Amino acid sequence: MNMICRYGMGSGFFASMDPKTLLNSPMGPSLMKNVEEILTQEMEATQKLIMEGKPYIERLSEFLLKNNQAMENEIIEIFESVEKEISAQ
């Protein structure tokens, strides 16, 4: 709520208003709806990023389990090979 009330993130006229006061006002439900919308959007964006990065992390994890460490050039090679596989699909 602070993101919306103090920093003006979101839709509506909530910027620079006290969140506690707003919650107890007639605008409270509107504020909560705005908060829920932002959280839903950010959760979806986060899930998308996790799913996009999953093949990279899985491959790197496999390598680390086998070798116990990875040098920068090995990590780059792993990520490039995953990128090629994804591009080929």
N, C-alpha and C positions, 0 to 999 in steps of 0.2 A: 504494500500500500504506500510505503514511503516513496517508491519509484514514481508512483502516479501523483501523489499529493505534494511531495516536496520538489520533485524534479520534472514534473509535467509529462511523464511518459504515459501515453495512453490517450484515449479520446475523452472528451468531456471537459468540464470546467473545474477540475479538482486541484490544479496546480496552486501551490502556496497556501493550501488549506490544511488544517490539523486533521489527520486521519481519524482520531478518536471522536472528534466532533462530527465529522462527516458520517461515520458509521451509525451514530445515533440520530441522524437527521433523515428527512425524507429522501435524500440523495444516497443514503447508505446502500440500498439494494443496487443502485446503478454503479456505485463504486465497486462493490463486490463482483458484479458482472464483469466490469472492466478488468479487475484483478484476475478473475478466472480465465478470461479471454487471453490475456498476456501469458499466464502460466501455461495454458494449453498450447499456444503457439510456440513457446520456448521449449516445452516438453517434446513437441513434434520435431522441432529443429534439432534438438539434442539426440533424439532417437535416430533421426536420419544420419547425423554425423557418426554416431556409434556404428550403425549398420554399414556405412560407407568405409569406415576404418577397420571393420572387423577382419577382413581377409589379411590385411597387413599385420595386425596384432597377432592373429593366429599363426601366421607363418614365422614371424619374429619369435613368438613363444616357443614354437617347435625347435627352431634353431638354438635358442638359448637353453632349452632343456637338454639338447644333445651336446652342446659345446660349452655351456656354463658362462660364456661371455661372447660379445660381438664387437668387433671393431667398426669404426664408422663406415669404411668401404664395404664391409659385409652387410651392414644394415642397408646401405644404399642399393647394393645388388639385390637384396631380398625385396625391397620395395619396388625396384624396377621390374623384377620378374613378376611380381603380383600385378603391377600395372599392365604389363604385356598380356598376361592371362586375362585380365578384365577387358582390355581393349579387343582381344581376339573373340570374345563372346558376343 
